[in-house]
């Protein structure tokens, strides 16, 4: 998965018309509530065929930046230059 795919996945999971960027988070994205976050985690789990469900730190990731950093660390997301 690359960053563009991840941003698209988050946008679709949140069912938002707002742009999703590195700066998007629960603080500035109206749809990013507890249900929205669950949708993000579910979509990520489907996309990665279950790999993300084993990453406990994702449960506290409240921004796109944090999700990206965790997925890079876990070698699920390709490192961004």
N, C-alpha and C positions, 0 to 999 in steps of 0.2 A: 504494500500500500504506500502511496505517496501523499504528500501534504494536500494536494488538490483534491484527491479522492476523500481524504479525511474531512476536509472542510465541507465538501458536498454531502458526505454521510451525516455530519452533524446538522447541517441545514435541513436535510430531509427528515431526520429523526425528530427535530424540533418543530417540523411543519411551519417554518417561518418564511416570511417574504423578505426579512431583513438580511443584509449581507453578513456572512460569518467570516471573521478574520482571526488572526492570532490574538487580538485584543478582546474577543468576545468572551463573556463570562456570565455567571448567574447574576452578577450585579448590573450588567448593561443589556442583557437580552431577556426581554419580557417572557418569552416562551421557556426559558431555562429555569423551570421550577423543579420540584422533586420528581414529578411525572416526566417532564422533559428530559431530565438527567437519566432517568431509568430507560427512556427511549434511546438515548445516546449509547448507554452501556449495552443494551440489547442489540442495537444495530452493529456496534463494534464487535460483539461476540459472534453474531451471524457472519459478518465479513471475514473474521479471522478464524472461523470454524472452531470456536471455543477457547482459543488461546488467551483472550483477554479476561475470561471469567476467573482465571487463576491469579490475576494481578490485583492484590488487595489494595495497593496504593491508588488505583483508579477510583475507588469508592469516595475518596476525598478530593478528587480533581474537580475544582469548581471553575475552571477556565480552559479555553482551547490551548493556551500556552502550556498549562500543566499536563493536559492529556498528551500533547505532542512530546514533551520531555519524557514522560513515562514510557510512551510507545517507542521512542528512539532508544531509550535505555534498555528496553526489553527486546530490541531488535525486530520490532513489528513494523515500525515506520522507518523508511529510508531516511538517513541523516540529510538535513537540509543545509545547503551551502549558503 
